[in-house]
Amino acid sequence: MNKFIFKSYDFNPTTRTAFFRYGFEDGTEFEESVQFSQAGEYDKELLDRALFLSFMLVGTSYYKAFPSREVMMEAGALDEWQAKFFNTVYQEGLSQFAFENQLTRDDLVHFTPTATSGAKAPLRAAGNGVLSLQSGGKDSLLSATLLGEKEVPFTSWYIGSSSHYPMVLEMIGRPLMTAERFIDIESLKETKERGGLNGHVPITYIVTSFALIDAVLNGARTVVLSIGHEGEEPHDWIGDLPVNHQWSKTWPAEQALAEYIHRYISADLQVGSPLRGFAELKIAELFATHAWERYGYEFSSCNRANYMQGNDNTTLKWCGECPKCANSFLLFAPFVPADELKGLFDGQDLFEKPMLQETFKGLLGIEGVMKPFECVGEIAELRLAYHMAQGRGYGNLSFDVPESDFDYHQEYDAQAWARQMIQ
C-alpha cells in the first residue's frame, strides 16, 4: 500500500508564509504555501497549533490522489478525540470524492491515536478583533451588511489563488486583509498522469483554518463565516456514508470545528456563522431587503465564472448556465423584480432556458434527477421559491413542480455568540 505521509509544516515570519508538506511512500512529494498580507505581534505556540490544524485539513487536497486506509504522521501526533475528528473530515468531508471515484468509507483513511500523553491545555488568545470572510457572494455580503447595521467593527478577509480580489469588497467600507494560496498544481498534475484520483475536498474547513491563522497573526478573536442552514440534505448514500457536496458547511461540522479549536488551540477563539439560523430562502429575502440596493449588480454566487483556479475575478460575473446560477435565480425570484434579476443574466429568464431544464429538475427533485453537486438550497425550499415567484413576471419551467409547505421563516440552531452579533 502506498501510504500518505504528513511530512512537515512551518511558518516564515519574514515573508508571512505558511508551508505544508506531504508525500507518499513511493517518493511523491507535495508542498503548498499560503502567504498572508500582514502580521502583528503573535504568540508562536498559538500560531503553531493553528498551523497544525491547517496542516491536517490541507492534506485532503493531496491525500485524495492515492487514498489509503492508513497514513503516516512524521509531524504532530493525534489523541483519540483528534483521531475521531479527522476521521470524520477525511470520510464525510470527502464523500463526494468517494462517490465519484467508486470508493467506500472503508477505502478512506482511518486515523489512529498516536499521542503518548494527554492533550496540551488550550492557550489564551489576546486581542479582540473580528475577521469576516468575504467572497463577493450574497451570504458574505449580507453578513457584512448586518454587522454594519449593528455597528460591529470588523475586518474583511479574502483568500484567493492569485493577486486579484473582487472589487465589490472595497464597497463594504471596512479594512480588507487578503491571503494568497499556492496549491501544488504541478505535482498534482503529475500524480494524475500516473492514475491519481481527483475530486472535491472540504474547502470551507480549509479556508476557515487559514483565516484562523490570520486571526492569530493579527490579534483577532472572532472569525465570522457566512453559512446558512445548508448542506444537511445528502445527495446520495454509500452504505452508511452520506454523500454531501459540502459537508464542512453543515451545522454539525461547524460545531465540531468550534470544539476542536476550544480543545486544542484556544477557548478564546470563536469561529462560526451569524447566518446559521436562517434557511437559504430567508437569506435571499434578507439580502433583497438589506443589501440588494447596494450590491445587487456587483455580487455573484457563480463559481464557474469567478472562482476557478487563477480566474481574474476583479469584476464578478454570472455565467447563466450552471447550477449555482439556477439556484440563485430560484432563491431571488420571489423577492427581486423580474427585470432586475434578469438583468444579471443578460436579460435572460433562466426558467425558460432549455439547457437548464435538467439542472432545475435536479434542484427541484423532479423525475429522479440527482441534485447537483453544488452549494444549493434544499429541494423543498426551492420548490416553494418557484411557486412564490409565479405571477411576478417570470416564465415557467417546462415541467410541473410540486407544491411545498416549507417554512422559510423557521429559525435553526446556531452558536449563541454568533446569533447575537446580528440581533
N, C-alpha and C positions, 0 to 999 in steps of 0.2 A: 504494500500500500504506500502511495506517495503522500506522506503526511504533510499537512500545512504547518508552517513554523511561524510563531510570533517572535520575531528576532529582537528588535530594539526600538526605542523611541528616545528623542531628546529635543531640547529647545535651544536655539541660538539667540541669546539676548541682543546681540548686536544687530542682527537682521530681523529680529522678531519673527523667526520662522520655526515652526514645529516640524519634526521629521518622524515618519512612521515607516518601519522596515519589516518586510515579511519575506517568506520564501517557501519552497517545497524541498523535500528531501532529495529530489533529483538535481538540485543546484539552481533551480529557477529562483530569481530574486526580484523584489519589488521595493521601490521607495516612493512614498507620497510625501508631499510637503504642503504646508499651509502658512502663508505669510500674513501677518496681522499689521494693521496700519499704524498702530501706536501702542505704547506700553508705559505705564507709570511705575510707581513702587509696588512690588508684589511679593507675596510670600512664596518662596521657592518650593516648599513642601506642598503647599496647597496647589500650586501650579502642577507639580509632578502628579498629584492624584487626579487632577482634571485631564492631564495628558494621557494618563493610563486608561481612563475611560474612553477617550477618543481612539487610542491605540487599539483597544479591543473592538470598538464599533467599526472603525475604518477597515479593519481586517476582512469584513464581509465582502468588500469590493474585490478582493484578491483570492480569498478562500474559495469563492464560487467557481474559479477556473477549473479546479480539480477537487471537488468537495470530498472530504474524507470524514469518517466517523470519529477518528482520533486525531488530535493535533499535538504539537509540541510547544511548550512555553519556555523560551530562552530568556524572556524578560517578564518579571512580575509573577505573581502567584495568586491563585483563587481560593477563597474559602468556600464552604458549602453553599452559602447564600449566593455568592457571586457566580458560582458554577451553575446554579439553577437559573439565575437571571440571564446569563449569557447563553444558556441552552435555549431559553425562550426566544432571545434575539435571533440566534442563528437557525432556529427552526421555524417559528411563526413569522419572524421577520423576513425569512427567505422563502415563504410558502409559495408566492407566485413563481419565483425562480424554480422551485421544486416541481410545480405543476407543469411549467412549460418545458422542463427537461426530463419529465417522467421519473422523478425521484420521489422517495417517501421520507417520512420523518426518520426512519432507521438509517437512511443514507446520509443524513446530515450529522454535524458534529454533536457529540455528547461530552461536554466538559466534565472533568472530574476534579475534585478539590486537590490542590497542590500545596496550599499554605500549611505550614507545620505548627503555627501558633495562631492565637486569636487575632481578629482584625484590629488594626490600629484605630484608636478613637478618632472620631471626626474632629476637624480643626475649626477654629474660629475664623471668620472672614470679616475683615474690616470693610468700610465703605458702605454706601447706601444707594448707589446709582441703579438705574433701570435701563436695560437694553431691550428694545422692541424689534424683533426680527422682521425684516421687510423684504418683500419680493416684487412689489408693484401689482400684486393681485388684490382682489376685493377684500379678503379676510384681513390681511395685514394693514391695509389702508383704513379699514373700518376700525381696527384696534387703535391705530394712531389717532383717528378722529375722536373716538370715545375717550381715550386717555387725555387728549387735548381739551375736550369739553369739561373734564373733571379736573383740569389743571394739574395733571400728574406730570412732573418733569421726567423726560426720558431721552435717550439717545437712540436714533435709528441705527440698525445694524444689518448689513447686507454682505453676503458672500457669493462670489461668482467664480467662473473658470477663466476669466480674462480681466483686464483692467476696466472694462465697461460696467456701468450700472444704470438702471432705469432713471432717467431724468425726473420722473414723477416723484422720486424720493426727495428731491430738493424742494418740492412743493409743500412737503409736510411742515417745514419751518422749524425743524429740530436739528441738533448736531447729527452728523452722519459718520459712522465708522464702517470701514469695509475690510474684508479679508479676501484673499485670493487662494483658491485651492488648485494644486497641481497634481492631478491624478497621473499615475504612471501608465499612460496610454500605450507607449511603445512596448513595454513589457507585456501588457495585456493583449496587444495585437499578436505578439509572438506566441503567447500561450494559445490563442485562438487558432493560429495556423497549425498548432500541434494537437488540435482537437479539444482545446479548453472550452468550457461552457461559459455562457453569458446570461445575464438576467437582472431582474430588479432587486435592489437592496433596500434596507430600512433607512432611506435617505434622511427622513426627518430626525431620527435619532442622531445620525452622523452630524448633520448641520447644527443641531442643538448642542452637541458636545463641543463643537468649535466655538459657538457663542459663549459657552460656559468658560472656555479657556480665555476668551477675550474679556469676560467679566472679571476673572481673577487678575488678569494683566492690568485692568484699568479701574479696579475698585468698585465694580457694580455687584449688587447682591441679588438682583432680580432679573431673570431672563423671561421676557414675555413672548410666548408663542401665540399664533392666531389660528386656532383649530376649533371648529365647532363640534357638534355631535355627529361624527362621521367615522367611516371605516369599520363600523361594527358588523355590517352585513356581508357575510362571506360570499365570494363569487362561486365557490365550489368547495369540495372536501377531498382530501387524500387520506382515507381512513379517519383517524381522529384529528388530523391536521387541517384546520380551516384555511382555505386559500383566500388570502386577503392582499389586495394591491398595496395597501399602505398600513400595515399593522402598527407601525410606530406612530401613527396619528390617532390611534384609538385611546379611549379613556383608560382602560387597563394599562396600556403602555405608558401613558403619562404618569399614572400613579406609581408604576414600577420604577420609572426613571427618577422620579422625585424621591422615592425611598432609597434608591441606590445612592443618590447624591447626599442625602442626610446621613446615611450609614457610613459612607466611605470617604466623603470629601468634606462637607460642612453642613451642619444643620441650619446655618445662617443663610445659605444659598437657596433661592426659590426658583423653580422652573415650572411654568405651566401656562395655560391659556385662559384669559378672561372670557373668551367666547365659547368655552366648552359647554356651557349650559344651554346653548341655542342650537336648534336644528338649522340645516343649511338654508332652508327656505326662509326661516326667520332672519338669518344673517343677510340674505339678499334683500329682504324688506328693510332691515336696518340700514344697509348700505344705500338703498334708494332714498331713504328718508334723511340720513345724516351726511352721506358722502358723495352721492351722485352729482350734485351740482358742482362740486369742486373737482372730482376725479373721474367723472363719467366717461370723458373722452380721452383720458390719459392712462387708465389702468388696463390690464389684461390678465386673464387667467389661462391663456392659451400657452401650453408648454411647447408645442411644436414650433410656433412662430418666434418664440423668445428665449427659451431656456435649454435648447440643445447645446451640447458642448461647443464652446468657442463662439456662439452666436453674438452678434452685436445687438444688444437689447437696450440701447440708449433710448430709443423710441419704441414703446411697446405696441404690438400689433395683434390682430386676430387672424387666424388662417381661414376660419369659417368652414372647416372640413373635418375637424377632429372631435372626439368625444367630449373634450373639455369645452369646446365652443358650443356644442349642442347642449351640454349640461348647463352652461351659463345662460344660454338663451332660454331654456326652460325655467330656470330659477328666477330670472329677472322679468320675464314676460308678464307676470301678474302685477308688477309694481312700476314698470317703466313704460311710458307711452311708446306705441309700436314704431313710430317714425324715428324716435331717438335710439331705440335698441337696434333697429335695422341699420341705422347709420353706422354702427360699429362694424357692420359686416357688408360694407359697400352697398347698402340698400337692400340686401337680401333678407327674405323671410326664411329662416332656416327650417321652419316647419314644412315648407313647400319644396325644399331642396331634395331632388331624387337621390343623390349619393348618400344622404344622411338618414334615409328611412330605416335601414338596418341598424344603424347606430342608435336611433331613437327607440327601436324595438328592444334593444338590449337595455337601455336606460329605463324603459318603462315596463320591462318584464313581459314582453309580448312574444308569443309563438316559441317560447323556449330559447330565444336568442340570449347568449350569455352577456351579462353585464360587462361593459368594457373595463379593462384593467387600467383604471384612472381614478383619481380622487374625485368622485362624483356623489351626488345625493342618493338617498335610499329610494327604492322603487316606489313605495307608497307616497312619499312626499313629492316625487317628480310627477306622478300621476295627478296629484292634487294641483300642482303648479300648472300643468297643462290645462286642466279644466277651469282653474281660476283665470287663465289668460283668454279663454274663449269670450268673444264679444268685445274685446279690447282692440280690435283692428289687426289681429294676427290671422294667418291662414290656418288650414287644418292639415294634420298628418294624413297619410294615405291609408291609415288603418284605424280601427276603433280602439279607444283607450278606456279601460275600466274605471269606474268612479273610485274615489278613495276617501276614507274617513280620517286620514292622517291629521293629527292635531299639531300644526306647526308652531303653535304658541306654547306648547309644553316645555317646561324647563327641566334640564337634565343635571345630573351631578357634576360638580366642578370643585376645584380646590377653593376653600373659603377665601383665602387671601387674594386669589386671582379674581374671583367674582366681585369682591369688594372694590377692586380697582376702578370698575366702570359703573358701579351702582350709585 
